[in-house]
Amino acid sequence: MPFLLLTAVLLIQGSALASDQPADQPTVVQKRNADGSWLKLTQRVDRARDRRLIRVEHSRSATAPYVTLLQRSQSLSDYPAGGGSLEEMDGDGQLDYVERLYCGAGPNCQARIFRLNPEQQSAYQLFEGFFFLFRSVDGHVVTSRRSSCCSWTHDIYRKPSEPRSITEQDLIYSLYLKGPVDGHTTPTCRISRPEGDGWTPAELSNPRLLKLCEGYGTNVVINPVQARNQR
């Protein structure tokens, strides 16, 4: 089954909308890491101050005390559907904090991903973007978003070798996948790379990354004729 048909809801699963709770009534979610440690996510609404207060804590075991790694605050009026969740985003077995900002009519959401560092009792923002899926593919970070009713865009980033945020400087390829609109047209996959202020057609030799082009099946035309700087 093509991966685009899988129901992987990474931004909503396991989270609760704090704005749906009475004032000062926190929601608490606890999840276990692959190493046996625990994370606790507490979200509380303060309507009087128009704030959603968020705290992420870590415990080395089921009986060890919790230590705060991250505290966040959101405006309820700016982000009425905000809040966050604990999700394993990049395949390393450790949970990350995913902060939801805004979701469109389709599956895409704007979100920030924070990498948690229990050893240093801290966290840092790994990524911010508008996407449906965020995952690790063969040593790269890939974000996927629906571009229209019948098309998807996959952006491929270098994975940082040191703890830091992923930025546009790390973007190395973009794949635009268009499905068969009328049921007869062969799907196409345009592969581009950034060049100056625009985009240029590119070849992609990595077979695992190239498999991203098979969202509408294996019968796909790679890099049809396209105008320069068209993504």
C-alpha positions as semicolon CSV with decimal commas, in nm:
position;residue;x (nm);y (nm);z (nm)
1;M;0,000;0,000;0,000
2;P;0,144;0,345;-0,090
3;F;0,266;0,522;0,221
4;L;0,045;0,824;0,152
5;L;-0,258;0,608;0,224
6;L;-0,137;0,513;0,570
7;T;-0,313;0,695;0,850
8;A;-0,017;0,832;1,041
9;V;-0,155;1,119;1,243
10;L;0,162;1,240;1,413
11;L;0,049;1,584;1,514
12;I;-0,280;1,498;1,685
13;Q;-0,241;1,148;1,830
14;G;-0,211;1,137;2,207
15;S;-0,272;1,508;2,258
16;A;-0,563;1,702;2,406
17;L;-0,678;2,049;2,316
18;A;-0,624;2,246;2,633
19;S;-0,866;2,511;2,510
20;D;-1,150;2,258;2,556
21;Q;-1,080;2,228;2,928
22;P;-1,222;2,448;3,206
23;A;-0,995;2,724;3,331
24;D;-0,707;2,608;3,550
25;Q;-0,790;2,238;3,497
26;P;-0,469;2,085;3,358
27;T;-0,449;1,794;3,119
28;V;-0,163;1,553;3,191
29;V;-0,020;1,292;2,952
30;Q;0,262;1,053;3,046
31;K;0,455;0,846;2,792
32;R;0,753;0,612;2,814
33;N;1,072;0,639;2,610
34;A;1,245;0,340;2,455
35;D;1,519;0,362;2,723
36;G;1,264;0,318;3,003
37;S;1,252;0,682;3,109
38;W;0,926;0,876;3,127
39;L;0,799;1,209;2,996
40;K;0,507;1,405;3,136
41;L;0,325;1,675;2,940
42;T;0,106;1,914;3,139
43;Q;-0,116;2,169;2,965
44;R;-0,327;2,427;3,148
45;V;-0,554;2,702;3,019
46;D;-0,558;3,042;3,186
47;R;-0,842;3,223;3,012
48;A;-0,806;3,531;3,230
49;R;-0,458;3,588;3,084
50;D;-0,538;3,442;2,740
51;R;-0,263;3,185;2,781
52;R;-0,212;2,814;2,733
53;L;0,069;2,703;2,967
54;I;0,270;2,395;2,874
55;R;0,535;2,204;3,069
56;V;0,739;1,897;2,967
57;E;0,909;1,696;3,241
58;H;1,141;1,393;3,244
59;S;1,188;1,108;3,491
60;R;1,464;0,849;3,466
61;S;1,233;0,572;3,589
62;A;0,879;0,509;3,710
63;T;0,984;0,595;4,066
64;A;1,232;0,880;4,005
65;P;1,123;1,243;4,046
66;Y;1,034;1,452;3,743
67;V;1,262;1,731;3,621
68;T;1,137;2,012;3,396
69;L;1,293;2,017;3,047
70;L;1,075;2,272;2,870
71;Q;0,811;2,534;2,948
72;R;0,603;2,700;2,678
73;S;0,321;2,952;2,662
74;Q;0,072;3,013;2,380
75;S;-0,187;3,283;2,324
76;L;-0,535;3,127;2,319
77;S;-0,667;3,393;2,081
78;D;-0,374;3,353;1,838
79;Y;-0,366;2,972;1,855
80;P;-0,718;2,850;1,944
81;A;-0,637;2,499;1,815
82;G;-0,286;2,497;1,960
83;G;-0,138;2,275;2,225
84;G;0,113;1,995;2,196
85;S;0,187;1,625;2,214
86;L;0,471;1,385;2,285
87;E;0,561;1,197;1,967
88;E;0,855;0,995;1,837
89;M;0,926;1,193;1,522
90;D;1,260;1,084;1,377
91;G;1,304;0,715;1,457
92;D;1,557;0,742;1,740
93;G;1,329;0,585;2,002
94;Q;1,310;0,904;2,210
95;L;0,996;1,113;2,230
96;D;0,994;1,472;2,109
97;Y;0,761;1,757;2,198
98;V;0,544;1,865;1,904
99;E;0,378;2,204;1,945
100;R;0,081;2,263;1,719
101;L;0,022;2,618;1,597
102;Y;-0,232;2,605;1,316
103;C;-0,403;2,338;1,103
104;G;-0,554;2,398;0,760
105;A;-0,864;2,245;0,606
106;G;-0,659;1,946;0,488
107;P;-0,412;1,727;0,679
108;N;-0,131;1,983;0,700
109;C;-0,048;2,161;1,025
110;Q;0,205;2,426;1,118
111;A;0,407;2,292;1,408
112;R;0,730;2,326;1,600
113;I;0,929;2,018;1,700
114;F;1,147;2,034;2,009
115;R;1,426;1,784;2,078
116;L;1,443;1,703;2,448
117;N;1,778;1,666;2,625
118;P;1,732;1,503;2,967
119;E;2,108;1,493;3,035
120;Q;2,130;1,871;3,020
121;Q;1,775;1,919;3,152
122;S;1,692;2,132;2,848
123;A;1,535;2,129;2,502
124;Y;1,584;2,307;2,172
125;Q;1,371;2,369;1,865
126;L;1,458;2,114;1,599
127;F;1,220;2,224;1,325
128;E;0,929;2,451;1,239
129;G;0,715;2,408;0,930
130;F;0,380;2,332;0,766
131;F;0,353;1,958;0,704
132;F;0,156;1,637;0,753
133;L;0,442;1,392;0,806
134;F;0,789;1,443;0,953
135;R;1,026;1,146;0,952
136;S;1,379;1,019;0,904
137;V;1,459;0,847;0,574
138;D;1,805;0,698;0,524
139;G;1,989;0,961;0,728
140;H;1,782;1,254;0,601
141;V;1,486;1,443;0,744
142;V;1,179;1,444;0,519
143;T;0,867;1,656;0,558
144;S;0,559;1,577;0,351
145;R;0,253;1,792;0,291
146;R;-0,047;1,774;0,064
147;S;-0,017;2,046;-0,200
148;S;-0,362;2,002;-0,357
149;C;-0,634;1,741;-0,388
150;C;-0,409;1,523;-0,604
151;S;-0,051;1,625;-0,529
152;W;0,208;1,608;-0,251
153;T;0,538;1,781;-0,183
154;H;0,827;1,609;-0,003
155;D;1,112;1,830;0,119
156;I;1,441;1,656;0,198
157;Y;1,682;1,808;0,451
158;R;2,028;1,720;0,573
159;K;2,015;1,582;0,924
160;P;2,237;1,799;1,150
161;S;2,534;1,622;1,303
162;E;2,520;1,844;1,613
163;P;2,227;1,965;1,826
164;R;2,076;2,256;1,633
165;S;1,770;2,363;1,441
166;I;1,705;2,245;1,088
167;T;1,680;2,549;0,858
168;E;1,623;2,626;0,491
169;Q;2,001;2,606;0,449
170;D;1,968;2,231;0,510
171;L;1,708;2,183;0,235
172;I;1,871;1,984;-0,047
173;Y;1,584;1,842;-0,256
174;S;1,214;1,895;-0,312
175;L;0,990;1,634;-0,475
176;Y;0,658;1,739;-0,627
177;L;0,438;1,436;-0,679
178;K;0,125;1,474;-0,894
179;G;-0,131;1,198;-0,914
180;P;-0,351;1,082;-1,202
181;V;-0,625;1,344;-1,192
182;D;-0,861;1,186;-1,447
183;G;-0,786;0,823;-1,368
184;H;-0,582;0,774;-1,685
185;T;-0,291;1,017;-1,661
186;T;0,038;0,867;-1,544
187;P;0,157;1,019;-1,212
188;T;0,465;1,239;-1,228
189;C;0,741;1,326;-0,982
190;R;0,950;1,638;-1,029
191;I;1,280;1,642;-0,838
192;S;1,438;1,983;-0,782
193;R;1,716;2,133;-0,577
194;P;1,757;2,494;-0,463
195;E;1,978;2,712;-0,681
196;G;2,014;3,079;-0,598
197;D;1,666;3,223;-0,551
198;G;1,498;2,949;-0,751
199;W;1,496;2,577;-0,826
200;T;1,660;2,361;-1,087
201;P;1,580;2,001;-1,197
202;A;1,792;1,742;-1,020
203;E;1,866;1,370;-1,022
204;L;1,822;1,161;-0,708
205;S;2,021;0,839;-0,685
206;N;1,928;0,733;-0,329
207;P;1,675;0,450;-0,378
208;R;1,501;0,504;-0,043
209;L;1,450;0,873;-0,108
210;L;1,348;0,804;-0,467
211;K;1,075;0,576;-0,335
212;L;0,897;0,891;-0,216
213;C;0,795;0,934;-0,580
214;E;0,577;0,620;-0,556
215;G;0,296;0,774;-0,353
216;Y;0,053;0,707;-0,638
217;G;0,209;0,375;-0,744
218;T;0,527;0,258;-0,912
219;N;0,413;0,359;-1,262
220;V;0,543;0,714;-1,236
221;V;0,732;0,946;-1,472
222;I;1,038;1,096;-1,303
223;N;1,132;1,451;-1,400
224;P;0,899;1,529;-1,690
225;V;0,990;1,832;-1,898
226;Q;0,950;2,141;-1,681
227;A;1,042;2,506;-1,687
228;R;1,357;2,615;-1,509
229;N;1,299;2,746;-1,156
230;Q;0,969;2,556;-1,138
231;R;0,956;2,350;-0,823
